[in-house]
Amino acid sequence: MKWTLLPLFWLLSNSSHGQPRPTDYRISFQQDSALRKWTGSIPGFTPDAFIYEATSDFDQFSPDTLSGKDAATYFNTYGGLLNFSPDKKQWLDFYSYQVALEKAPGGRYHAYIEADQALLLGNAAAHTHRRIAFMGASSWIEEASWINNHTFVAVGVTNVTKGLEPFIYIGDTRVRQLYRYHPSNDRYNRNPDHKYVSWQWAKMASRIIEE
């Protein structure tokens, strides 16, 4: 029995240690402007409070090609809302699936906001972007930040019975997986009456006309 159990214990132990954890990126939550703003909206926030919930593969959808006028329109419209990796080879986009922006006079935009949100990952070399996670209408990403050229953190909330439950996604573009974490109890839930405006959206707010 001893020889049967030891390998299993070893595998479980190594699997646990190899998984990224929010506490690994404590400095990012303190220093990154977007993440720091978000943590301030979560009562008593500490990365230690978040426990592992699930691992999911990136969605297996065919990428959309970005070229010519379509690429120019996309980057001119959403460029200020994209999160680029440090080497600029990849970007995260959690706006364009949910928010249609149309140019208005005076350098402003009409914003038509849908209920469902998705997270897109862009590839500069391939001139594509593709959906990697679907959030639906009851969960939404509010901020995202790259840790390095292949690891990112995306944070947001889910509408639950007792308020807005925060979540943390840690994504790895090399293995194409998302690791999801949520708080150990509801004391960290945000009051639903508290309206959160993401860091990048706030910078564009004066030019946005929400329809």
C-alpha positions in Angstrom: 0.0 0.0 0.0 2.8 2.4 0.8 4.3 2.0 -2.7 0.9 2.5 -4.3 0.1 5.7 -2.4 3.4 7.5 -2.6 3.4 8.1 -6.3 -0.1 9.4 -6.2 0.7 11.8 -3.4 3.8 12.9 -5.3 1.7 13.7 -8.4 -0.9 15.6 -6.5 1.7 17.6 -4.7 3.6 18.5 -7.8 0.4 19.5 -9.6 -0.6 21.8 -6.8 2.9 23.5 -6.7 3.1 24.0 -10.4 -0.2 25.9 -10.6 0.0 29.7 -10.6 -1.6 31.4 -7.6 -2.8 35.0 -7.0 -0.3 35.3 -4.2 2.5 34.8 -6.8 1.6 38.2 -8.2 1.1 40.2 -5.0 3.4 43.0 -6.3 1.4 43.4 -9.5 -1.8 43.9 -7.5 0.0 46.6 -5.5 1.9 48.4 -8.4 -0.1 47.9 -11.6 -2.5 50.9 -12.0 -5.5 49.0 -13.3 -5.2 46.1 -10.8 -4.6 48.5 -7.9 -7.7 50.4 -8.8 -9.7 47.1 -8.9 -8.4 45.8 -5.6 -9.6 49.1 -4.0 -13.1 48.2 -5.0 -13.1 44.8 -3.3 -13.7 45.0 0.5 -10.6 44.0 2.5 -8.9 42.7 -0.7 -5.9 40.3 -0.2 -4.7 37.7 -2.8 -4.4 35.3 0.1 -8.3 35.2 0.3 -8.6 33.7 -3.2 -8.8 29.9 -3.5 -8.5 27.8 -6.6 -11.8 27.1 -8.4 -11.1 25.6 -11.9 -8.8 25.3 -14.8 -10.2 25.7 -18.4 -8.7 25.6 -21.8 -8.9 28.6 -24.1 -12.0 28.4 -26.3 -11.4 26.6 -29.5 -12.7 29.1 -32.0 -11.2 30.0 -35.3 -9.4 33.3 -35.2 -10.7 36.4 -36.9 -8.3 38.0 -39.4 -7.3 41.7 -38.9 -5.9 43.2 -42.1 -6.2 46.3 -44.3 -9.0 48.7 -43.5 -10.6 46.3 -40.9 -7.4 46.3 -38.9 -7.0 50.1 -39.1 -10.6 50.6 -37.9 -10.2 48.1 -35.1 -7.0 49.6 -33.7 -8.1 53.2 -34.3 -11.3 52.5 -32.4 -10.3 50.1 -29.6 -6.5 50.7 -29.4 -6.8 52.7 -26.2 -8.7 49.9 -24.5 -6.4 47.0 -25.4 -3.8 45.5 -23.1 -0.5 44.6 -24.9 2.0 42.1 -23.6 5.4 43.7 -22.8 6.9 42.5 -26.2 3.8 43.9 -28.0 3.2 40.5 -29.7 -0.1 39.8 -28.0 -3.0 41.7 -26.6 -6.1 41.2 -24.5 -9.4 42.7 -25.5 -12.5 42.5 -23.3 -14.4 45.4 -24.8 -15.0 44.9 -28.6 -17.2 41.8 -28.2 -19.5 43.6 -25.8 -19.2 47.3 -26.8 -19.8 48.6 -30.3 -18.1 52.0 -30.7 -19.1 54.3 -33.6 -17.4 57.6 -34.3 -19.3 60.8 -33.5 -18.4 64.4 -34.2 -15.7 66.0 -32.1 -13.6 62.9 -31.7 -16.2 61.2 -29.6 -17.8 57.7 -29.8 -21.4 56.4 -29.5 -21.2 53.2 -27.3 -23.7 50.5 -27.8 -23.3 48.0 -25.0 -24.6 44.4 -25.2 -25.2 42.1 -22.2 -22.6 39.4 -23.0 -18.9 39.8 -22.7 -16.0 37.7 -24.0 -12.2 37.9 -23.6 -10.2 38.0 -26.9 -6.5 37.3 -27.4 -4.8 39.0 -30.3 -1.7 37.8 -32.1 0.3 40.6 -33.8 2.4 38.3 -36.0 -0.6 36.4 -37.4 -2.8 39.6 -37.6 -5.6 37.8 -35.8 -7.6 37.8 -32.6 -9.8 35.1 -31.2 -12.2 34.5 -28.4 -10.5 32.6 -25.5 -13.3 32.9 -22.8 -17.0 33.7 -22.8 -18.2 35.5 -19.7 -21.9 35.8 -20.5 -24.1 38.4 -18.9 -23.7 37.7 -15.2 -19.9 37.7 -15.1 -17.6 40.3 -16.5 -13.9 41.2 -16.6 -13.1 44.7 -15.4 -9.3 44.9 -15.6 -6.5 42.9 -17.2 -2.7 43.1 -17.0 0.3 41.2 -18.3 2.8 39.7 -15.9 5.2 38.8 -18.6 5.1 38.0 -22.3 2.9 34.9 -21.8 1.2 35.3 -18.4 -1.7 37.6 -17.7 -4.1 38.4 -14.9 -7.7 39.3 -15.6 -10.0 40.3 -12.8 -13.7 41.0 -12.5 -17.0 40.0 -10.7 -19.9 37.6 -10.9 -23.4 38.6 -10.0 -24.4 36.3 -7.1 -27.2 36.2 -4.5 -25.0 38.1 -2.0 -23.6 40.9 -4.2 -20.8 40.9 -6.7 -18.3 38.1 -6.1 -14.8 38.9 -7.3 -12.7 36.5 -9.3 -9.2 36.3 -10.6 -8.1 34.6 -13.8 -4.5 33.8 -14.4 -3.9 33.0 -18.1 -1.0 31.3 -19.7 -0.8 31.7 -23.5 1.9 29.0 -23.9 -0.3 26.2 -22.5 -3.5 28.1 -23.5 -5.2 27.7 -20.1 -7.0 29.9 -17.6 -6.9 29.3 -13.9 -9.8 30.7 -12.0 -9.8 31.8 -8.3 -12.6 33.1 -6.1 -12.8 34.3 -2.4 -13.1 31.8 0.4 -16.2 33.6 1.7 -18.7 36.4 0.7 -17.1 39.1 3.0 -15.1 40.1 -0.1 -18.2 40.6 -2.3 -18.7 44.1 -3.7 -21.9 46.0 -3.0 -23.9 45.9 -6.3 -24.8 49.6 -5.9 -21.1 50.4 -6.3 -20.5 51.1 -10.0 -17.0 50.2 -11.2 -15.5 51.9 -14.2 -12.4 50.2 -15.6 -9.1 52.1 -15.6 -8.9 52.4 -19.4 -12.5 53.1 -20.0 -12.3 55.9 -17.4 -9.6 57.6 -19.5 -11.9 57.6 -22.5 -15.1 58.5 -20.5 -15.2 62.1 -21.6 -15.3 61.0 -25.3 -18.0 58.2 -24.8 -21.7 58.7 -25.3 -23.4 55.6 -23.9 -26.6 54.7 -25.8 
